[in-house]
Amino acid sequence: MPRIDFELDREFVELNQLLKLAGVCDSGGMGKQIVATGEVTVDEVQELRKTAKIRAGQVVRLDDIEIHVIPG
């Protein structure tokens, strides 16, 4: 499973933007579409809120990609 360490330089990042910034998709709009499919989990719980606030310490998964959000 590919692991991406995303360094967070603020209090939180919206889920759709995280997918874009981590390089999983090309735009925030595409990130919203991905979240809407129900395939994204945050800390192993399905997340359908496109702009959910993701904070340092959380783990986001999509298919075989795991994004670890670490403090900046």
N, C-alpha and C positions, 0 to 999 in steps of 0.2 A: 504494500500500500504506500503510494507516494506521500511523503510528509512535507508540508510547507510550514515553516515558522514565519508568522507574520508579526512584525514588531509594531505595536500600537503606540502612536505618539500623542494620543489624546485620551479622554475618559472612555469613549466608546466609538465604534464604527457601526453603521447600519449594515445589516446582513447582505443586502444586494450590492452595496459598495465594497464590502469585504471580498466578495467573489470576484469583482472586477479588479480590485487592487492586488489580490493574490495571484492574478493571472489565469483564473479558472474560466473567465468569460471576457468578452471584449467591451461590454458596456454595463452600466447600472440597469438599463432596461432589460438587457438579456439576463442579468442577475435576478431581476424580479420574476421573469418568466421561469427560470430554473427553480426558484423557491416555490412558485405556484404549483409546480408538478408534484410537490410533496416528497421529493427525493433528498431534501436537505435535513440533516439533524444537527442540533446544537446540544452538546453534552448528552448524546445518545437519545434525545427526544426530538421527534419530528417537529420542525418549525415551519409554519405557513405564513408568518408575518414577514413580509418582504423587507420591512425597515426595522426589524427587531434589533435592539441595541446589544451588540456583542462587545464584551469587555475582556480585558486581559485575564488569562487563566481558562478561558473557554476553548472547547474543541468543536470545530465545525466539520462535518463530513458530507461529501457528495460523491456517490459511486465509490470509487477506490481511492479518492483523494481525502486526505485528512489535513485540516488547517489548524495549527496550534497558535492561538493568539497569545503573544508574550508581551510583557511591559517593555516600553521603549525607553 
